[in-house]
Amino acid sequence: MTRRGLVTAEPRGVDALSGVERQACNGGRALSTRRLGVHRVTCFARDRAGNLATAHVEYLVVDRRVSQG
């Protein structure tokens, strides 16, 4: 991901029995590309029975203007 670029995370929880009640990533906030380096985003899905699943993923923000000599 380049600095100040666009990055999105979308939860895709599925529950064939009780159905998904709520799901979100990053607490519902937009992901940041303002700072360089590794960032972590957490997504969750909760079904109507109260079961909770979480997933974590990391993304790297780089500045492509920096020479890769």
C-alpha positions, 0 to 999 in steps of 0.5 A: 500500500502506498502512503496516503493510498486507499485501503479497505477491509470488509468483513465477510462473516457467514452463518448458515444456522442463526445468521450474522447479527453484526460484523465490522472491521477496525471498530468501524473506522477507516483504515489509515495509510498516513504513517509508514510501516506495518499496520494491523486491522481486526475484523469480527463477526457475531452471529445471532446465537452470540458466537464471536469470531475474529480475524487479524490481518497486517498491511504495509504502508510504503513511500514509493518516492523513496529510492530502492537503490 
